[in-house]
């Protein structure tokens, strides 16, 4: 049983690292794309950069929340850790909502004004 818990701990750590990696790589890719588009004199590059960074942050936050859930529920389920996890999820959900508002100019529960892709 201890071996399984060790592997679950490693899995949670890997998911944490993936979350941080997604954020870092997403930001780097967004800036490289912005630099490339700046050279082409695209007027809307700031908005594209903002959206790309926001999407990288959102995806990275999802990985980080998943790692916290794995770590708390499987490895160290105490009332104090469960409350801490709940607080982290609330904070990260609020961050996600504000990022969606910033990226899409609407609340997450509102319908999109953009036409749906075919």
Biopython code that builds the backbone (N, CA, C, O; Angstrom):
import numpy as np
from Bio.PDB.StructureBuilder import StructureBuilder

atoms = [
    (1, "UNK", "N", (0.824, -1.209, 0.000)),
    (1, "UNK", "CA", (0.000, 0.000, 0.000)),
    (1, "UNK", "C", (0.863, 1.266, 0.000)),
    (1, "UNK", "O", (0.512, 2.265, -0.627)),
    (2, "UNK", "N", (1.974, 1.212, 0.697)),
    (2, "UNK", "CA", (2.861, 2.376, 0.755)),
    (2, "UNK", "C", (3.427, 2.715, -0.615)),
    (2, "UNK", "O", (3.612, 3.888, -0.940)),
    (3, "UNK", "N", (3.703, 1.687, -1.425)),
    (3, "UNK", "CA", (4.206, 1.924, -2.784)),
    (3, "UNK", "C", (3.184, 2.680, -3.627)),
    (3, "UNK", "O", (3.541, 3.570, -4.399)),
    (4, "UNK", "N", (1.918, 2.321, -3.476)),
    (4, "UNK", "CA", (0.852, 2.996, -4.234)),
    (4, "UNK", "C", (0.774, 4.464, -3.820)),
    (4, "UNK", "O", (0.669, 5.346, -4.673)),
    (5, "UNK", "N", (0.825, 4.724, -2.530)),
    (5, "UNK", "CA", (0.775, 6.111, -2.048)),
    (5, "UNK", "C", (1.985, 6.912, -2.518)),
    (5, "UNK", "O", (1.875, 8.100, -2.819)),
    (6, "UNK", "N", (3.130, 6.254, -2.576)),
    (6, "UNK", "CA", (4.327, 6.925, -3.078)),
    (6, "UNK", "C", (4.133, 7.315, -4.541)),
    (6, "UNK", "O", (4.465, 8.431, -4.942)),
    (7, "UNK", "N", (3.596, 6.397, -5.328)),
    (7, "UNK", "CA", (3.367, 6.700, -6.746)),
    (7, "UNK", "C", (2.307, 7.777, -6.940)),
    (7, "UNK", "O", (2.402, 8.591, -7.859)),
    (8, "UNK", "N", (1.305, 7.780, -6.079)),
    (8, "UNK", "CA", (0.288, 8.834, -6.161)),
    (8, "UNK", "C", (0.912, 10.186, -5.823)),
    (8, "UNK", "O", (0.591, 11.193, -6.453)),
    (9, "UNK", "N", (1.795, 10.211, -4.835)),
    (9, "UNK", "CA", (2.514, 11.443, -4.508)),
    (9, "UNK", "C", (3.363, 11.924, -5.665)),
    (9, "UNK", "O", (3.417, 13.120, -5.952)),
    (10, "UNK", "N", (4.027, 10.990, -6.329)),
    (10, "UNK", "CA", (4.830, 11.343, -7.506)),
    (10, "UNK", "C", (3.918, 11.876, -8.615)),
    (10, "UNK", "O", (4.252, 12.850, -9.288)),
    (11, "UNK", "N", (2.762, 11.226, -8.797)),
    (11, "UNK", "CA", (1.824, 11.681, -9.828)),
    (11, "UNK", "C", (1.336, 13.103, -9.537)),
    (11, "UNK", "O", (1.232, 13.923, -10.449)),
    (12, "UNK", "N", (1.038, 13.391, -8.277)),
    (12, "UNK", "CA", (0.604, 14.741, -7.907)),
    (12, "UNK", "C", (1.709, 15.752, -8.181)),
    (12, "UNK", "O", (1.442, 16.852, -8.664)),
    (13, "UNK", "N", (2.951, 15.382, -7.872)),
    (13, "UNK", "CA", (4.081, 16.267, -8.143)),
    (13, "UNK", "C", (4.233, 16.499, -9.650)),
    (13, "UNK", "O", (4.484, 17.624, -10.083)),
    (14, "UNK", "N", (4.084, 15.443, -10.444)),
    (14, "UNK", "CA", (4.200, 15.571, -11.904)),
    (14, "UNK", "C", (3.110, 16.495, -12.443)),
    (14, "UNK", "O", (3.372, 17.318, -13.320)),
    (15, "UNK", "N", (1.887, 16.363, -11.921)),
    (15, "UNK", "CA", (0.795, 17.235, -12.369)),
    (15, "UNK", "C", (1.082, 18.680, -11.970)),
    (15, "UNK", "O", (0.785, 19.599, -12.734)),
    (16, "UNK", "N", (1.653, 18.894, -10.787)),
    (16, "UNK", "CA", (2.076, 20.245, -10.374)),
    (16, "UNK", "C", (3.092, 20.826, -11.357)),
    (16, "UNK", "O", (2.962, 21.964, -11.807)),
    (17, "UNK", "N", (4.097, 20.028, -11.678)),
    (17, "UNK", "CA", (5.143, 20.481, -12.600)),
    (17, "UNK", "C", (4.547, 20.762, -13.979)),
    (17, "UNK", "O", (4.925, 21.736, -14.631)),
    (18, "UNK", "N", (3.620, 19.915, -14.423)),
    (18, "UNK", "CA", (2.958, 20.158, -15.709)),
    (18, "UNK", "C", (2.202, 21.485, -15.693)),
    (18, "UNK", "O", (2.233, 22.238, -16.667)),
    (19, "UNK", "N", (1.527, 21.762, -14.584)),
    (19, "UNK", "CA", (0.792, 23.023, -14.472)),
    (19, "UNK", "C", (1.700, 24.233, -14.583)),
    (19, "UNK", "O", (1.406, 25.179, -15.313)),
    (20, "UNK", "N", (2.796, 24.195, -13.859)),
    (20, "UNK", "CA", (3.767, 25.301, -13.928)),
    (20, "UNK", "C", (4.374, 25.376, -15.325)),
    (20, "UNK", "O", (4.554, 26.464, -15.871)),
    (21, "UNK", "N", (4.691, 24.213, -15.902)),
    (21, "UNK", "CA", (5.262, 24.179, -17.255)),
    (21, "UNK", "C", (4.319, 24.745, -18.297)),
    (21, "UNK", "O", (4.739, 25.472, -19.197)),
    (22, "UNK", "N", (3.032, 24.407, -18.172)),
    (22, "UNK", "CA", (2.039, 24.944, -19.114)),
    (22, "UNK", "C", (1.997, 26.464, -19.023)),
    (22, "UNK", "O", (1.946, 27.152, -20.042)),
    (23, "UNK", "N", (2.019, 26.979, -17.811)),
    (23, "UNK", "CA", (1.979, 28.441, -17.635)),
    (23, "UNK", "C", (3.226, 29.080, -18.243)),
    (23, "UNK", "O", (3.122, 30.044, -19.001)),
    (24, "UNK", "N", (4.387, 28.555, -17.917)),
    (24, "UNK", "CA", (5.637, 29.152, -18.410)),
    (24, "UNK", "C", (5.734, 29.038, -19.927)),
    (24, "UNK", "O", (6.019, 30.022, -20.609)),
    (25, "UNK", "N", (5.496, 27.837, -20.456)),
    (25, "UNK", "CA", (5.580, 27.655, -21.913)),
    (25, "UNK", "C", (4.521, 28.471, -22.645)),
    (25, "UNK", "O", (4.781, 29.011, -23.720)),
    (26, "UNK", "N", (3.334, 28.560, -22.063)),
    (26, "UNK", "CA", (2.277, 29.357, -22.685)),
    (26, "UNK", "C", (2.635, 30.834, -22.760)),
    (26, "UNK", "O", (2.388, 31.491, -23.771)),
    (27, "UNK", "N", (3.216, 31.348, -21.688)),
    (27, "UNK", "CA", (3.616, 32.761, -21.682)),
    (27, "UNK", "C", (4.756, 33.003, -22.664)),
    (27, "UNK", "O", (4.744, 33.991, -23.399)),
    (28, "UNK", "N", (5.741, 32.106, -22.680)),
    (28, "UNK", "CA", (6.855, 32.250, -23.626)),
    (28, "UNK", "C", (6.345, 32.193, -25.063)),
    (28, "UNK", "O", (6.731, 33.012, -25.898)),
    (29, "UNK", "N", (5.474, 31.218, -25.349)),
    (29, "UNK", "CA", (4.917, 31.095, -26.708)),
    (29, "UNK", "C", (4.106, 32.333, -27.075)),
    (29, "UNK", "O", (4.155, 32.791, -28.217)),
    (30, "UNK", "N", (3.361, 32.874, -26.113)),
    (30, "UNK", "CA", (2.564, 34.076, -26.387)),
    (30, "UNK", "C", (3.469, 35.258, -26.724)),
    (30, "UNK", "O", (3.183, 36.016, -27.651)),
    (31, "UNK", "N", (4.563, 35.419, -25.972)),
    (31, "UNK", "CA", (5.467, 36.528, -26.250)),
    (31, "UNK", "C", (6.220, 36.339, -27.564)),
    (31, "UNK", "O", (6.459, 37.306, -28.286)),
    (32, "UNK", "N", (6.594, 35.105, -27.876)),
    (32, "UNK", "CA", (7.255, 34.867, -29.165)),
    (32, "UNK", "C", (6.301, 35.144, -30.324)),
    (32, "UNK", "O", (6.693, 35.729, -31.333)),
    (33, "UNK", "N", (5.044, 34.719, -30.172)),
    (33, "UNK", "CA", (4.048, 35.024, -31.197)),
    (33, "UNK", "C", (3.790, 36.513, -31.321)),
    (33, "UNK", "O", (3.601, 37.032, -32.421)),
    (34, "UNK", "N", (3.782, 37.200, -30.180)),
    (34, "UNK", "CA", (3.575, 38.649, -30.197)),
    (34, "UNK", "C", (4.741, 39.352, -30.883)),
    (34, "UNK", "O", (4.541, 40.297, -31.645)),
    (35, "UNK", "N", (5.949, 38.892, -30.611)),
    (35, "UNK", "CA", (7.119, 39.483, -31.258)),
    (35, "UNK", "C", (7.062, 39.279, -32.772)),
    (35, "UNK", "O", (7.339, 40.197, -33.545)),
    (36, "UNK", "N", (6.699, 38.061, -33.181)),
    (36, "UNK", "CA", (6.590, 37.768, -34.608)),
    (36, "UNK", "C", (5.512, 38.644, -35.262)),
    (36, "UNK", "O", (5.719, 39.190, -36.345)),
    (37, "UNK", "N", (4.372, 38.769, -34.598)),
    (37, "UNK", "CA", (3.292, 39.585, -35.159)),
    (37, "UNK", "C", (3.596, 41.074, -35.081)),
    (37, "UNK", "O", (3.120, 41.848, -35.911)),
    (38, "UNK", "N", (4.387, 41.482, -34.089)),
    (38, "UNK", "CA", (4.793, 42.881, -34.001)),
    (38, "UNK", "C", (5.637, 43.262, -35.213)),
    (38, "UNK", "O", (5.522, 44.365, -35.748)),
    (39, "UNK", "N", (6.485, 42.328, -35.634)),
    (39, "UNK", "CA", (7.310, 42.575, -36.825)),
    (39, "UNK", "C", (6.453, 42.722, -38.079)),
    (39, "UNK", "O", (6.847, 43.390, -39.035)),
    (40, "UNK", "N", (5.271, 42.087, -38.068)),
    (40, "UNK", "CA", (4.353, 42.182, -39.211)),
    (40, "UNK", "C", (3.412, 43.383, -39.078)),
    (40, "UNK", "O", (2.555, 43.602, -39.934)),
    (41, "UNK", "N", (3.579, 44.168, -37.986)),
    (41, "UNK", "CA", (2.795, 45.388, -37.750)),
    (41, "UNK", "C", (1.300, 45.099, -37.628)),
    (41, "UNK", "O", (0.475, 45.815, -38.195)),
    (42, "UNK", "N", (0.956, 44.042, -36.881)),
    (42, "UNK", "CA", (-0.458, 43.745, -36.618)),
    (42, "UNK", "C", (-0.962, 44.696, -35.541)),
    (42, "UNK", "O", (-0.345, 44.793, -34.480)),
    (43, "UNK", "N", (-2.057, 45.395, -35.780)),
    (43, "UNK", "CA", (-2.533, 46.387, -34.812)),
    (43, "UNK", "C", (-3.195, 45.775, -33.572)),
    (43, "UNK", "O", (-3.261, 46.442, -32.539)),
    (44, "UNK", "N", (-3.684, 44.541, -33.636)),
    (44, "UNK", "CA", (-4.414, 43.941, -32.525)),
    (44, "UNK", "C", (-3.555, 43.003, -31.687)),
    (44, "UNK", "O", (-4.088, 42.144, -30.985)),
    (45, "UNK", "N", (-2.246, 43.151, -31.748)),
    (45, "UNK", "CA", (-1.363, 42.193, -31.087)),
    (45, "UNK", "C", (-1.489, 42.224, -29.572)),
    (45, "UNK", "O", (-1.366, 41.178, -28.933)),
    (46, "UNK", "N", (-1.727, 43.375, -28.981)),
    (46, "UNK", "CA", (-1.864, 43.433, -27.523)),
    (46, "UNK", "C", (-3.015, 42.555, -27.054)),
    (46, "UNK", "O", (-2.868, 41.798, -26.094)),
    (47, "UNK", "N", (-4.155, 42.651, -27.724)),
    (47, "UNK", "CA", (-5.308, 41.838, -27.344)),
    (47, "UNK", "C", (-5.025, 40.347, -27.526)),
    (47, "UNK", "O", (-5.419, 39.536, -26.687)),
    (48, "UNK", "N", (-4.352, 39.984, -28.606)),
    (48, "UNK", "CA", (-4.002, 38.583, -28.831)),
    (48, "UNK", "C", (-3.040, 38.077, -27.754)),
    (48, "UNK", "O", (-3.182, 36.952, -27.273)),
    (49, "UNK", "N", (-2.080, 38.890, -27.382)),
    (49, "UNK", "CA", (-1.131, 38.516, -26.335)),
    (49, "UNK", "C", (-1.853, 38.311, -25.004)),
    (49, "UNK", "O", (-1.598, 37.339, -24.293)),
    (50, "UNK", "N", (-2.736, 39.216, -24.681)),
    (50, "UNK", "CA", (-3.504, 39.134, -23.434)),
    (50, "UNK", "C", (-4.338, 37.858, -23.388)),
    (50, "UNK", "O", (-4.393, 37.189, -22.357)),
    (51, "UNK", "N", (-4.980, 37.523, -24.488)),
    (51, "UNK", "CA", (-5.812, 36.316, -24.567)),
    (51, "UNK", "C", (-4.952, 35.061, -24.445)),
    (51, "UNK", "O", (-5.313, 34.131, -23.724)),
    (52, "UNK", "N", (-3.824, 35.027, -25.140)),
    (52, "UNK", "CA", (-2.951, 33.848, -25.087)),
    (52, "UNK", "C", (-2.379, 33.630, -23.686)),
    (52, "UNK", "O", (-2.316, 32.496, -23.212)),
    (53, "UNK", "N", (-1.971, 34.690, -23.035)),
    (53, "UNK", "CA", (-1.458, 34.550, -21.667)),
    (53, "UNK", "C", (-2.575, 34.098, -20.729)),
    (53, "UNK", "O", (-2.358, 33.245, -19.868)),
    (54, "UNK", "N", (-3.753, 34.662, -20.891)),
    (54, "UNK", "CA", (-4.893, 34.261, -20.064)),
    (54, "UNK", "C", (-5.240, 32.796, -20.228)),
    (54, "UNK", "O", (-5.529, 32.113, -19.245)),
    (55, "UNK", "N", (-5.216, 32.306, -21.457)),
    (55, "UNK", "CA", (-5.521, 30.887, -21.696)),
    (55, "UNK", "C", (-4.459, 29.980, -21.097)),
    (55, "UNK", "O", (-4.780, 28.918, -20.565)),
    (56, "UNK", "N", (-3.207, 30.384, -21.177)),
    (56, "UNK", "CA", (-2.135, 29.590, -20.561)),
    (56, "UNK", "C", (-2.308, 29.546, -19.043)),
    (56, "UNK", "O", (-2.127, 28.498, -18.424)),
    (57, "UNK", "N", (-2.655, 30.678, -18.454)),
    (57, "UNK", "CA", (-2.886, 30.719, -17.013)),
    (57, "UNK", "C", (-4.073, 29.845, -16.611)),
    (57, "UNK", "O", (-4.008, 29.129, -15.612)),
    (58, "UNK", "N", (-5.155, 29.903, -17.385)),
    (58, "UNK", "CA", (-6.328, 29.084, -17.076)),
    (58, "UNK", "C", (-6.002, 27.593, -17.118)),
    (58, "UNK", "O", (-6.377, 26.845, -16.216)),
    (59, "UNK", "N", (-5.310, 27.168, -18.157)),
    (59, "UNK", "CA", (-4.964, 25.757, -18.275)),
    (59, "UNK", "C", (-4.005, 25.327, -17.169)),
    (59, "UNK", "O", (-4.163, 24.251, -16.591)),
    (60, "UNK", "N", (-3.023, 26.155, -16.877)),
    (60, "UNK", "CA", (-2.095, 25.846, -15.798)),
    (60, "UNK", "C", (-2.794, 25.750, -14.450)),
    (60, "UNK", "O", (-2.478, 24.870, -13.649)),
    (61, "UNK", "N", (-3.746, 26.652, -14.193)),
    (61, "UNK", "CA", (-4.500, 26.598, -12.940)),
    (61, "UNK", "C", (-5.286, 25.302, -12.813)),
    (61, "UNK", "O", (-5.399, 24.753, -11.717)),
    (62, "UNK", "N", (-5.829, 24.807, -13.915)),
    (62, "UNK", "CA", (-6.563, 23.539, -13.881)),
    (62, "UNK", "C", (-5.646, 22.399, -13.445)),
    (62, "UNK", "O", (-6.040, 21.563, -12.632)),
    (63, "UNK", "N", (-4.437, 22.361, -13.974)),
    (63, "UNK", "CA", (-3.475, 21.335, -13.568)),
    (63, "UNK", "C", (-3.128, 21.472, -12.088)),
    (63, "UNK", "O", (-3.052, 20.472, -11.374)),
    (64, "UNK", "N", (-2.918, 22.696, -11.624)),
    (64, "UNK", "CA", (-2.545, 22.909, -10.234)),
    (64, "UNK", "C", (-3.670, 22.517, -9.272)),
    (64, "UNK", "O", (-3.410, 21.964, -8.204)),
    (65, "UNK", "N", (-4.912, 22.802, -9.650)),
    (65, "UNK", "CA", (-6.047, 22.389, -8.823)),
    (65, "UNK", "C", (-6.127, 20.864, -8.782)),
    (65, "UNK", "O", (-6.358, 20.281, -7.723)),
    (66, "UNK", "N", (-5.937, 20.220, -9.934)),
    (66, "UNK", "CA", (-5.982, 18.754, -9.976)),
    (66, "UNK", "C", (-4.916, 18.150, -9.070)),
    (66, "UNK", "O", (-5.188, 17.184, -8.357)),
    (67, "UNK", "N", (-3.728, 18.694, -9.088)),
    (67, "UNK", "CA", (-2.653, 18.178, -8.229)),
    (67, "UNK", "C", (-3.001, 18.358, -6.759)),
    (67, "UNK", "O", (-2.746, 17.467, -5.949)),
    (68, "UNK", "N", (-3.580, 19.497, -6.408)),
    (68, "UNK", "CA", (-3.974, 19.717, -5.013)),
    (68, "UNK", "C", (-5.060, 18.743, -4.579)),
    (68, "UNK", "O", (-5.038, 18.247, -3.453)),
    (69, "UNK", "N", (-6.005, 18.468, -5.462)),
    (69, "UNK", "CA", (-7.071, 17.520, -5.132)),
    (69, "UNK", "C", (-6.479, 16.132, -4.916)),
    (69, "UNK", "O", (-6.815, 15.462, -3.940)),
    (70, "UNK", "N", (-5.613, 15.699, -5.808)),
    (70, "UNK", "CA", (-4.984, 14.381, -5.669)),
    (70, "UNK", "C", (-4.226, 14.290, -4.356)),
    (70, "UNK", "O", (-4.367, 13.325, -3.606)),
    (71, "UNK", "N", (-3.430, 15.296, -4.093)),
    (71, "UNK", "CA", (-2.590, 15.285, -2.895)),
    (71, "UNK", "C", (-3.434, 15.273, -1.625)),
    (71, "UNK", "O", (-3.145, 14.526, -0.691)),
    (72, "UNK", "N", (-4.471, 16.094, -1.593)),
    (72, "UNK", "CA", (-5.263, 16.226, -0.370)),
    (72, "UNK", "C", (-6.171, 15.022, -0.149)),
    (72, "UNK", "O", (-6.196, 14.459, 0.945)),
    (73, "UNK", "N", (-6.905, 14.629, -1.160)),
    (73, "UNK", "CA", (-7.908, 13.575, -0.986)),
    (73, "UNK", "C", (-7.267, 12.207, -0.800)),
    (73, "UNK", "O", (-7.717, 11.423, 0.036)),
    (74, "UNK", "N", (-6.235, 11.914, -1.558)),
    (74, "UNK", "CA", (-5.656, 10.572, -1.509)),
    (74, "UNK", "C", (-4.557, 10.458, -0.459)),
    (74, "UNK", "O", (-4.493, 9.452, 0.247)),
    (75, "UNK", "N", (-3.705, 11.443, -0.340)),
    (75, "UNK", "CA", (-2.520, 11.294, 0.490)),
    (75, "UNK", "C", (-2.684, 11.788, 1.929)),
    (75, "UNK", "O", (-2.166, 11.164, 2.855)),
    (76, "UNK", "N", (-3.384, 12.880, 2.123)),
    (76, "UNK", "CA", (-3.399, 13.493, 3.454)),
    (76, "UNK", "C", (-4.774, 14.087, 3.744)),
    (76, "UNK", "O", (-4.922, 15.306, 3.830)),
    (77, "UNK", "N", (-5.774, 13.228, 3.894)),
    (77, "UNK", "CA", (-7.147, 13.691, 4.096)),
    (77, "UNK", "C", (-7.402, 13.957, 5.575)),
    (77, "UNK", "O", (-7.736, 13.057, 6.346)),
    (78, "UNK", "N", (-7.233, 15.218, 5.940)),
    (78, "UNK", "CA", (-7.602, 15.674, 7.280)),
    (78, "UNK", "C", (-8.562, 16.840, 7.102)),
    (78, "UNK", "O", (-8.649, 17.426, 6.022)),
    (79, "UNK", "N", (-9.276, 17.170, 8.160)),
    (79, "UNK", "CA", (-10.240, 18.257, 8.074)),
    (79, "UNK", "C", (-9.544, 19.577, 7.747)),
    (79, "UNK", "O", (-10.052, 20.369, 6.954)),
    (80, "UNK", "N", (-8.389, 19.811, 8.354)),
    (80, "UNK", "CA", (-7.638, 21.052, 8.109)),
    (80, "UNK", "C", (-7.174, 21.129, 6.645)),
    (80, "UNK", "O", (-7.294, 22.175, 6.007)),
    (81, "UNK", "N", (-6.649, 20.023, 6.124)),
    (81, "UNK", "CA", (-6.201, 20.006, 4.726)),
    (81, "UNK", "C", (-7.374, 20.132, 3.761)),
    (81, "UNK", "O", (-7.245, 20.733, 2.695)),
    (82, "UNK", "N", (-8.519, 19.563, 4.136)),
    (82, "UNK", "CA", (-9.702, 19.687, 3.291)),
    (82, "UNK", "C", (-10.183, 21.136, 3.240)),
    (82, "UNK", "O", (-10.585, 21.623, 2.183)),
    (83, "UNK", "N", (-10.143, 21.822, 4.376)),
    (83, "UNK", "CA", (-10.495, 23.246, 4.396)),
    (83, "UNK", "C", (-9.503, 24.069, 3.572)),
    (83, "UNK", "O", (-9.898, 24.982, 2.846)),
    (84, "UNK", "N", (-8.231, 23.746, 3.687)),
    (84, "UNK", "CA", (-7.212, 24.442, 2.892)),
    (84, "UNK", "C", (-7.449, 24.216, 1.409)),
    (84, "UNK", "O", (-7.359, 25.150, 0.613)),
    (85, "UNK", "N", (-7.753, 22.972, 1.033)),
    (85, "UNK", "CA", (-8.049, 22.667, -0.366)),
    (85, "UNK", "C", (-9.269, 23.456, -0.838)),
    (85, "UNK", "O", (-9.268, 24.013, -1.936)),
    (86, "UNK", "N", (-10.298, 23.501, -0.013)),
    (86, "UNK", "CA", (-11.494, 24.261, -0.376)),
    (86, "UNK", "C", (-11.190, 25.732, -0.598)),
    (86, "UNK", "O", (-11.697, 26.339, -1.542)),
    (87, "UNK", "N", (-10.367, 26.305, 0.266)),
    (87, "UNK", "CA", (-9.975, 27.712, 0.115)),
    (87, "UNK", "C", (-9.168, 27.918, -1.163)),
    (87, "UNK", "O", (-9.379, 28.894, -1.884)),
    (88, "UNK", "N", (-8.235, 26.990, -1.444)),
    (88, "UNK", "CA", (-7.450, 27.094, -2.682)),
    (88, "UNK", "C", (-8.333, 26.997, -3.916)),
    (88, "UNK", "O", (-8.142, 27.741, -4.878)),
    (89, "UNK", "N", (-9.289, 26.094, -3.892)),
    (89, "UNK", "CA", (-10.192, 25.934, -5.041)),
    (89, "UNK", "C", (-11.039, 27.190, -5.225)),
    (89, "UNK", "O", (-11.263, 27.626, -6.354)),
    (90, "UNK", "N", (-11.509, 27.770, -4.130)),
    (90, "UNK", "CA", (-12.297, 29.008, -4.230)),
    (90, "UNK", "C", (-11.451, 30.133, -4.814)),
    (90, "UNK", "O", (-11.908, 30.856, -5.700)),
    (91, "UNK", "N", (-10.226, 30.286, -4.326)),
    (91, "UNK", "CA", (-9.338, 31.346, -4.826)),
    (91, "UNK", "C", (-9.027, 31.128, -6.304)),
    (91, "UNK", "O", (-9.090, 32.068, -7.097)),
    (92, "UNK", "N", (-8.692, 29.893, -6.677)),
    (92, "UNK", "CA", (-8.356, 29.621, -8.074)),
    (92, "UNK", "C", (-9.570, 29.721, -8.983)),
    (92, "UNK", "O", (-9.440, 30.096, -10.148)),
    (93, "UNK", "N", (-10.752, 29.388, -8.466)),
    (93, "UNK", "CA", (-11.974, 29.571, -9.260)),
    (93, "UNK", "C", (-12.222, 31.056, -9.496)),
    (93, "UNK", "O", (-12.584, 31.455, -10.603)),
    (94, "UNK", "N", (-12.030, 31.875, -8.469)),
    (94, "UNK", "CA", (-12.185, 33.325, -8.637)),
    (94, "UNK", "C", (-11.177, 33.855, -9.653)),
    (94, "UNK", "O", (-11.515, 34.700, -10.481)),
    (95, "UNK", "N", (-9.939, 33.362, -9.591)),
    (95, "UNK", "CA", (-8.941, 33.766, -10.586)),
    (95, "UNK", "C", (-9.359, 33.348, -11.990)),
    (95, "UNK", "O", (-9.216, 34.115, -12.942)),
    (96, "UNK", "N", (-9.873, 32.137, -12.112)),
    (96, "UNK", "CA", (-10.320, 31.665, -13.423)),
    (96, "UNK", "C", (-11.451, 32.538, -13.952)),
    (96, "UNK", "O", (-11.461, 32.902, -15.128)),
    (97, "UNK", "N", (-12.388, 32.868, -13.098)),
    (97, "UNK", "CA", (-13.502, 33.716, -13.534)),
    (97, "UNK", "C", (-13.011, 35.081, -13.988)),
    (97, "UNK", "O", (-13.452, 35.594, -15.016)),
    (98, "UNK", "N", (-12.103, 35.665, -13.227)),
    (98, "UNK", "CA", (-11.624, 36.984, -13.630)),
    (98, "UNK", "C", (-10.830, 36.898, -14.935)),
    (98, "UNK", "O", (-10.875, 37.819, -15.751)),
    (99, "UNK", "N", (-10.107, 35.802, -15.132)),
    (99, "UNK", "CA", (-9.395, 35.629, -16.405)),
    (99, "UNK", "C", (-10.364, 35.472, -17.569)),
    (99, "UNK", "O", (-10.130, 36.026, -18.643)),
    (100, "UNK", "N", (-11.448, 34.725, -17.372)),
    (100, "UNK", "CA", (-12.449, 34.574, -18.437)),
    (100, "UNK", "C", (-13.090, 35.922, -18.747)),
    (100, "UNK", "O", (-13.311, 36.256, -19.911)),
    (101, "UNK", "N", (-13.386, 36.691, -17.709)),
    (101, "UNK", "CA", (-13.961, 38.024, -17.927)),
    (101, "UNK", "C", (-12.985, 38.893, -18.710)),
    (101, "UNK", "O", (-13.382, 39.616, -19.624)),
    (102, "UNK", "N", (-11.718, 38.820, -18.352)),
    (102, "UNK", "CA", (-10.691, 39.621, -19.037)),
    (102, "UNK", "C", (-10.513, 39.176, -20.489)),
    (102, "UNK", "O", (-10.362, 40.013, -21.379)),
    (103, "UNK", "N", (-10.529, 37.876, -20.730)),
    (103, "UNK", "CA", (-10.293, 37.354, -22.077)),
    (103, "UNK", "C", (-11.506, 37.546, -22.977)),
    (103, "UNK", "O", (-11.379, 38.008, -24.110)),
    (104, "UNK", "N", (-12.694, 37.184, -22.464)),
    (104, "UNK", "CA", (-13.885, 37.134, -23.313)),
    (104, "UNK", "C", (-14.852, 38.292, -23.109)),
    (104, "UNK", "O", (-15.862, 38.375, -23.808)),
    (105, "UNK", "N", (-14.570, 39.178, -22.176)),
    (105, "UNK", "CA", (-15.452, 40.315, -21.870)),
    (105, "UNK", "C", (-16.874, 39.872, -21.529)),
    (105, "UNK", "O", (-17.843, 40.516, -21.930)),
    (106, "UNK", "N", (-16.992, 38.764, -20.784)),
    (106, "UNK", "CA", (-18.292, 38.284, -20.316)),
    (106, "UNK", "C", (-18.057, 37.376, -19.118)),
    (106, "UNK", "O", (-16.958, 36.852, -18.939)),
    (107, "UNK", "N", (-19.092, 37.188, -18.294)),
    (107, "UNK", "CA", (-18.993, 36.275, -17.170)),
    (107, "UNK", "C", (-19.025, 34.845, -17.693)),
    (107, "UNK", "O", (-19.603, 34.601, -18.752)),
    (108, "UNK", "N", (-18.424, 33.894, -16.987)),
    (108, "UNK", "CA", (-18.366, 32.510, -17.486)),
    (108, "UNK", "C", (-19.734, 31.887, -17.745)),
    (108, "UNK", "O", (-19.849, 31.007, -18.598)),
    (109, "UNK", "N", (-20.769, 32.317, -17.034)),
    (109, "UNK", "CA", (-22.084, 31.704, -17.199)),
    (109, "UNK", "C", (-22.922, 32.403, -18.278)),
    (109, "UNK", "O", (-24.026, 31.954, -18.587)),
    (110, "UNK", "N", (-22.413, 33.485, -18.845)),
    (110, "UNK", "CA", (-23.133, 34.168, -19.910)),
    (110, "UNK", "C", (-22.822, 33.529, -21.256)),
    (110, "UNK", "O", (-21.748, 32.966, -21.466)),
    (111, "UNK", "N", (-23.792, 33.631, -22.164)),
    (111, "UNK", "CA", (-23.587, 33.097, -23.498)),
    (111, "UNK", "C", (-22.582, 33.960, -24.247)),
    (111, "UNK", "O", (-22.504, 35.173, -24.052)),
    (112, "UNK", "N", (-21.824, 33.307, -25.100)),
    (112, "UNK", "CA", (-20.826, 34.015, -25.911)),
    (112, "UNK", "C", (-21.519, 34.824, -26.982)),
    (112, "UNK", "O", (-22.540, 34.407, -27.528)),
    (113, "UNK", "N", (-20.960, 35.985, -27.282)),
    (113, "UNK", "CA", (-21.499, 36.806, -28.359)),
    (113, "UNK", "C", (-20.840, 36.488, -29.688)),
    (113, "UNK", "O", (-21.298, 36.931, -30.740)),
    (114, "UNK", "N", (-19.748, 35.707, -29.635)),
    (114, "UNK", "CA", (-19.063, 35.309, -30.863)),
    (114, "UNK", "C", (-19.851, 34.196, -31.546)),
    (114, "UNK", "O", (-20.397, 33.321, -30.874)),
    (115, "UNK", "N", (-19.912, 34.224, -32.875)),
    (115, "UNK", "CA", (-20.589, 33.135, -33.562)),
    (115, "UNK", "C", (-19.853, 31.825, -33.316)),
    (115, "UNK", "O", (-18.623, 31.785, -33.299)),
    (116, "UNK", "N", (-20.614, 30.759, -33.126)),
    (116, "UNK", "CA", (-20.015, 29.449, -32.848)),
    (116, "UNK", "C", (-19.297, 28.933, -34.089)),
    (116, "UNK", "O", (-19.802, 29.067, -35.204)),
    (117, "UNK", "N", (-18.101, 28.335, -33.890)),
    (117, "UNK", "CA", (-17.395, 27.775, -35.044)),
    (117, "UNK", "C", (-18.163, 26.601, -35.633)),
    (117, "UNK", "O", (-18.835, 25.858, -34.918)),
    (118, "UNK", "N", (-18.052, 26.448, -36.940)),
    (118, "UNK", "CA", (-18.801, 25.383, -37.602)),
    (118, "UNK", "C", (-18.154, 24.042, -37.399)),
    (118, "UNK", "O", (-18.658, 23.033, -37.891)),
]
sb = StructureBuilder()
sb.init_structure("model")
sb.init_model(0)
sb.init_chain("A")
sb.init_seg("    ")
for serial, (resi, resn, name, xyz) in enumerate(atoms, 1):
    if name == "N":
        sb.init_residue(resn, " ", resi, " ")
    sb.init_atom(name, np.array(xyz, "f"), 0.0, 1.0, " ", f" {name:<3s}", serial, name[0])
structure = sb.get_structure()
